[in-house]
């Protein structure tokens, strides 16, 4: 029963214990929140770049700045 490829339940428990020991139980919610915000901002920046790369309406010529 492999949920995460070759990583089994024993390895997952070991990883969680190491993370709790390194960061402490009090900081884990902060880390989760900041990680979630980082992922949210990353997705937002990717989707905004996709919208920018779409072809623009050609009825208006691009302005030339000097």
Buried (B, 14 or more C-beta within 10 A) or exposed (E): EEEEEEEEEEEEEEEEEEEEEEEEEEEEEEEEEEEEEEEEEEEEEEEEEEEEEEEEEEEEEEEEEE
